[in-house]
Amino acid sequence: VYGVPLDQVDKNMRRHAKVVNFGILYGMSPRGLSVATGMTFEESKVFIEKYFELRSPVRTYIDTTIEKALHDGYVQTIFGRRRPTPDLKSSNFVVREAAKRAAANMPIQGTEADLMKLAMLRVEEKLSGLGEQLLQIHDSILVETPKQNAEKVAAILKETMEHIYPALK
């Protein structure tokens, strides 16, 4: 994003890039980016423009998803779970812009949620008494297990979570 070699990326640059990678994909505006990072509005605007120049497929994805949602009246996950998008046709600018962000966001975060649910079900099957799932946090599953099962449980989690989608094909 900054156009510098990896060894020259400092902590602040990394934090800004992380905010941008998640925020912009979900419709963060220059104002929102400036608030989240401490950049000026103008710096945020340039940063977002540069981001989309470097990652034009992301811009294409967002625009195509919103256009399809306008046409179809919904967006969906790769598994077919749908969210209606009637507010994309709202005459209220704020409502319409929020609907655009939600339309671009749902297929990604909804698919991630679908995949996590499938992974948790598959992990439960594979654990076979080796441990107990306690909690799911973002993209992680916390399993409580006796120390002697830790490596085996870790391998089950890694294999299952990394291959949950192809395993369904």
Number of C-alpha atoms within 10 A of each C-alpha: 17 14 9 8 7 9 6 10 12 9 9 10 14 14 13 20 17 12 16 23 16 11 15 21 18 19 19 18 16 21 14 15 23 19 13 16 16 12 16 14 16 12 14 23 17 12 21 20 13 15 19 16 13 13 12 11 11 16 16 12 13 20 14 13 21 24 16 14 22 19 11 12 17 18 24 18 17 14 11 11 14 15 17 15 20 14 20 25 14 12 9 10 12 11 13 17 15 13 21 24 18 20 28 22 19 20 21 16 14 20 18 16 16 17 18 21 13 17 21 21 11 16 23 18 10 15 18 9 9 16 17 16 14 9 12 13 8 9 10 12 17 12 20 15 18 11 10 9 13 15 11 14 22 13 11 17 23 12 13 18 20 12 12 17 14 7 8 7 5
